[in-house]
């Protein structure tokens, strides 16, 4: 019987120091000793990517995306070579591979390339010869043989895609133990989830959970790759991300998330005419600005207020675009409120259970917090609140849905 | 008529700071504006290569050569991306290329790979579309699609090989103005040579002149590529390295060099039997230690002394090997004297002129310096002297052969 293949991905903070690189090498070596065929996927060490970008921007404020990719890809290549050498120093035969050497081909969309295909025969032949393959994450090669990168957190995607092509398990190691019912730094009794569904994980990733990259979760979902999120620094089993687990029947809400990196744009006294909202949101869409939690107040004297949220780093662009739309519409103007946060309850179980939303609103109200706006999806309820009330709101939701407790059939 | 192609190579110290990178970009841009098709070949910035090696050795004292190459190649890739972006920021359309993207294939001899072939069609197509191609020096790709490096100073070789394949001129920029008759820091009236022969340059490179890498000169010689060595930081025309120039008929000695990085091994009281010297030097050859300036004293009472020099960084290895040979031969023992230096006069003209050697020995003796040992080639005379007398010896040779003067037919 062939040995099982496991793809182990390690992020930048797990590789930030020489001691941590040694620890990661030891983890990989242990897995190899356990009888697995191991593929390691590595990110750039610590802040290397940011430092490279800083050096680049000093020379070219708007560098061509092709050159950004050429530069950034070196960070992962360095990590791969260092880990492979550290493994060899431990007597574990290992080779490093760039993205293109590992057979990862992408489209030519620099800085956020999509994987077209993974040709795993080179990795496979190294595994077959008993070696560990250490693959530089985050990168691939386009049809024009240019080096491309997969966007922030893209090493997760590399790992999932390699696991899929090799028929192996996928383990994503970071400095947190897995996916929690809430951020444990904020909600004291937050509980590590043993399992979570792809769709729930996608919502949490979109809400700023750093454990897994959204596109990697999506890829895993599409291709049926189960992803385990676990800690580099302890031996807990972490969280398994997979297709609809039995959990969904037990609990309506799986986790609570806070996204502080949002700002609210408020358009005041907009003439309540057909196409007014479109005039605002078309411009934002064209500029690639993502808009969320849209609320339009009831019309009074032919005028209405429209509020929506955007991520902080797109706030200035959004305000500028909105203001010029206001001028065209003859509206009073637009203001920006950065002092907000989005608190969300996520859970596939809420689809089949009425009353989840009202229970959420009640919990937040009972905590003395005023909800500014609400948006919901099939498996998510988001409430916009004042930023300094976000933590209290999250604690209230966590308690209201008994997330600190292991779910049971009686829930 | 097609535009002329020029390959401009910039070394690490020319790229050590952001300001220097800007200066290099400006030089390249200027050449492009002058109507040339420009290929830039770049080394890693400043001390990047040494820093990477240090990080690697902290993890793996004896790292696999394959992984060393994988790691080090990133330094040049980073430089290439930064320069290409800096050019674009100046409005000069440019793309960076790794060694393999630029079509440089090598053997699989990691850390000192030899170039097998240069396939210039990718570079050529970028030039044809009006762009500057910025190529990462020092690296290539093996038949097994592993990343290889060409050895210290290998970016010079990249530049010469690309110039050959593109039918272009080759310019090697560094922080010195070209090749001098002697080190200007030591010999005050040292003169910049407008031209030098390949064979002379090879001898000077072997003697530690840092201006050009020996293998690059050799490659240029074999393939008929003229190489211009010049400064990044001024506009002097530098030195042209080329096939036998008219100069050779004018002057017997072209330049004087000092190599301080040598040590002398002295084998005392070796039984003067057939094969004794072979017993010593075979072992050194096997260990890859280069030996120079060998002197055997006249035999007395069936015993002889044998002295030779090795480079400082091979001295300990050489002493160890020699000592074990001494034990096998029943010799008294071997000692190491690091307090020596090699002073050489190099010139293709000395082949056809008798008396050059005696003039050199006389000049050194008149400076009050005792010559410990002598070695000569067809175009070189080397004298081993005490290290603290090396500079005086070099000055004496420089003056004796009138090197400060422009050569004339009456010389």
Interface residues (C-beta under 8 A of the other chain):
Chain A: X18 X21 X22 X25 X52 X55 X56 X58 X59 X60 X61 X62 X63 X64 X66 X67 X68 X70 X71 X73 X74 X77 X78 X80 X81 X82 X84 X85 X86 X88 X89 X95 X96 X98 X101 X122 X145 X147
Chain B: X18 X21 X22 X25 X52 X55 X56 X58 X59 X60 X61 X62 X63 X64 X66 X67 X68 X70 X71 X73 X74 X77 X78 X80 X81 X82 X84 X85 X86 X88 X89 X95 X96 X98 X101 X122 X145 X147
